[in-house]
Amino acid sequence: MTDFGFVQMQEIQRQLQEKYKDKWNALSPGQGKEQLLWLMIELGEVADIMKKEGVQKIMEDTETRTHFIEEMADVMMYYNDVMLCYNISVEEFRNVYLEKHQRNMERW
């Protein structure tokens, strides 16, 4: 199994943005708010599946599970768009993430 992480996801998002550059607004700090709103909408769709279908169906029903994972993929796509809007590199994100994790580990 290969690792699939932010580097690949951001490259995929760059390719997608390039393909549709004539139809979509370019990713920029000004566009970040719009991408964040779309991210929240996609999170709502994930929550909707959880609420309507339930855990058991997500875990056992192939069609429901695929739909759930597709919506989670949409979340990650918009999440990466937000990172790209604000020029957050994978390295910068990693460093802050690990620092935050360390603080959480020492919290209580």
VMD Tcl script that draws the C-alpha trace (Angstrom):
set ca {
  {0.00 0.00 0.00}
  {1.33 3.44 -0.85}
  {1.03 6.53 1.29}
  {-1.54 9.05 0.07}
  {-1.07 12.41 1.70}
  {-1.30 16.15 1.39}
  {1.48 16.44 -1.21}
  {-0.46 14.27 -3.66}
  {-3.82 15.80 -2.74}
  {-2.53 19.32 -3.33}
  {-1.02 18.35 -6.67}
  {-4.35 16.81 -7.70}
  {-6.16 20.00 -6.67}
  {-3.69 22.11 -8.64}
  {-4.37 19.95 -11.72}
  {-8.12 20.31 -11.23}
  {-7.86 24.07 -10.77}
  {-5.69 24.35 -13.89}
  {-8.15 22.32 -15.97}
  {-11.09 24.52 -14.97}
  {-9.28 27.85 -14.69}
  {-11.61 29.40 -17.28}
  {-14.74 28.27 -15.40}
  {-13.74 28.59 -11.72}
  {-12.37 31.45 -9.68}
  {-8.62 31.15 -9.18}
  {-7.45 30.05 -5.76}
  {-6.28 33.07 -3.81}
  {-6.61 34.45 -0.28}
  {-9.76 36.26 -1.43}
  {-11.24 32.98 -2.67}
  {-10.39 31.19 0.59}
  {-13.68 32.15 2.23}
  {-15.69 30.65 -0.63}
  {-13.70 27.42 -0.53}
  {-14.18 27.21 3.23}
  {-17.94 27.62 2.80}
  {-17.96 24.78 0.25}
  {-15.93 22.70 2.70}
  {-18.58 23.26 5.35}
  {-21.34 22.26 2.93}
  {-19.50 19.03 2.15}
  {-19.07 18.34 5.87}
  {-22.82 18.76 6.19}
  {-23.33 16.14 3.49}
  {-21.08 13.73 5.42}
  {-23.07 14.38 8.59}
  {-26.32 13.90 6.68}
  {-25.28 10.42 5.57}
  {-24.28 9.57 9.13}
  {-27.63 10.79 10.45}
  {-29.84 9.23 7.79}
  {-28.02 5.98 7.12}
  {-26.34 5.24 10.45}
  {-23.04 3.68 11.36}
  {-23.98 0.10 10.55}
  {-24.99 0.92 6.98}
  {-21.82 3.01 6.46}
  {-19.75 0.07 7.66}
  {-21.60 -2.75 5.88}
  {-23.49 -1.45 2.83}
  {-21.13 -0.97 -0.13}
  {-23.20 1.74 -1.85}
  {-23.66 3.77 1.35}
  {-20.00 3.38 2.26}
  {-18.86 4.52 -1.19}
  {-21.15 7.56 -1.03}
  {-19.83 8.38 2.47}
  {-16.20 8.11 1.32}
  {-16.92 10.23 -1.78}
  {-18.29 13.00 0.42}
  {-15.25 12.70 2.69}
  {-13.09 13.05 -0.43}
  {-14.98 16.24 -1.32}
  {-14.20 17.54 2.19}
  {-10.50 16.86 1.68}
  {-10.54 18.47 -1.76}
  {-11.96 21.71 -0.40}
  {-9.68 21.51 2.65}
  {-6.70 21.36 0.32}
  {-8.14 24.22 -1.73}
  {-8.24 26.35 1.42}
  {-4.62 25.47 2.16}
  {-3.69 26.40 -1.42}
  {-5.63 29.68 -1.20}
  {-3.44 30.75 1.72}
  {-0.25 29.21 0.31}
  {0.09 26.80 3.25}
  {2.78 24.31 2.34}
  {2.64 20.71 3.45}
  {5.79 21.29 5.50}
  {4.32 24.32 7.26}
  {1.12 22.44 7.99}
  {3.06 19.41 9.25}
  {5.16 21.52 11.62}
  {2.18 23.32 13.12}
  {0.18 20.08 13.31}
  {2.97 18.32 15.21}
  {3.42 21.28 17.57}
  {-0.32 21.30 18.27}
  {-0.27 17.54 18.83}
  {2.56 17.89 21.34}
  {0.64 20.56 23.26}
  {-2.42 18.32 23.28}
  {-0.36 15.40 24.56}
  {0.86 17.54 27.48}
  {-2.50 19.16 28.21}
  {-3.72 17.01 31.11}
}
mol new
graphics top color blue
foreach p $ca { graphics top sphere $p radius 0.5 }
foreach p [lrange $ca 0 end-1] q [lrange $ca 1 end] { graphics top cylinder $p $q radius 0.2 }
display resetview
